[in-house]
Each structure stands twice: as structure tokens, then as C-alpha cells.
């Protein structure tokens, strides 16, 4: 028989956040392409990256890319697993692995961005 699922069990919030992060990543990707690949003076050498990272806006854009991309990707993987009937221990194991992996790679990205020195 049909059992009513409350809205917290349907995954509607993650569906909406998946779409919002997808749109935000699309805007960031277009901006990244224009800034990094369409301008002839934007080199890809270490010196060019170092000079570009002197502006806080580039750091904010990179942090946004990392955070939104990690959430979007891991939420998508979790939504694939949600399509299958899994035991509760499997759900907890998978979501724990995804969260720990996401936090580790996000922290790694933050460390890399914040380790680039500001030059006066």
C-alpha cells in the first residue's frame, strides 16, 4: 500500500539545491572561461597565477568554485545511491564516506588557495 512520505524524506531540498548550485557553477564557469581563456594577457605561468591571486575576488571565486562544485558533485552521487533500496547501515556508510571525502578535498582546496602569498 502507498505510504505518505513527509517532505523531509522526499529529497526535495537536495533537488532544489542541486539546481541552484548547478546554475551558480554555470555562471562561475562562464566567468572563468572569459577571464582565463578568452583574454590574451591572462597567462598560465606561476607568476601570472601569483599576480592574479593578489586580488581577493579571484580567491573568492576559487573558494566558491570549490565549495559549490564539491557540494554539487557529492550531492549528485548521493542522489544516485538514493535510487536504490539500501540497508540503513549502507546509507550511513555511504553518506559518511561522501561527507568525509568532501570535507577533506574542500579543506585541501582551501589550504592551497590560502597558502598562495600576498605580495606587497
Secondary structure by P-SEA (a helix, b strand, c coil): cbbbbcccccaaaaaaaaaaaaaaaaaaaaaaaaaccccccccccaaaaaaaaccaaaaaaaaaaaaaaaaaaaaaaaaaaaaccccaaaaaaaaaaaaaaaaaaaaaaaaaaaaccccc
